[in-house]
Amino acid sequence: MNNLEDLAPWAESFINSLSPKEQKALYRKVALALRKQNQKRLSKQENPDGTKWEPRKKRIDKKNERKEGKVAKQKKMMLGLRKAKHMKVQANNNGATVGYTGRVSRIAKAHHYGLSERGKVMGNSITYPERQLLGVSDIDEEVLFEVVLGKLKEI
């Protein structure tokens, strides 16, 4: 399924039967579950469809062009973007969003869509490969479905 609205036709009528306060609480739970799924995917370095991200480019150390005998371990990319302080959740009785704000949103957008940015050193233009940071996979849809069913069981 590509569209969350197709997740379950009955969900809309169920959500509309809730009070605005309950709707907001449900949408918040859904958004928190979606954020958690996206955080897991970011730590695995995967796109929502399950494919791995293109690895980062090898860095050249200007001082020691060849570091023989030392193996530099590459860190995972964009681990800071998975933190809750950057990946914001907003909910109201009309829906919920998971995304980034401020300077972090500019960085996330460049990587998500594979855009170009000016580098810090000498202002060179850097084109990033597309790495989808946010999205909804089939597993995410199942988790969201479980959240809505959990609310239904409470009633």
Helices and strands as residue ranges (DSSP letters): G 4-6, H 9-17, H 20-44, G 79-82, E 88-92, E 95-99, H 102-113, E 116-118, E 125-127, H 138-154
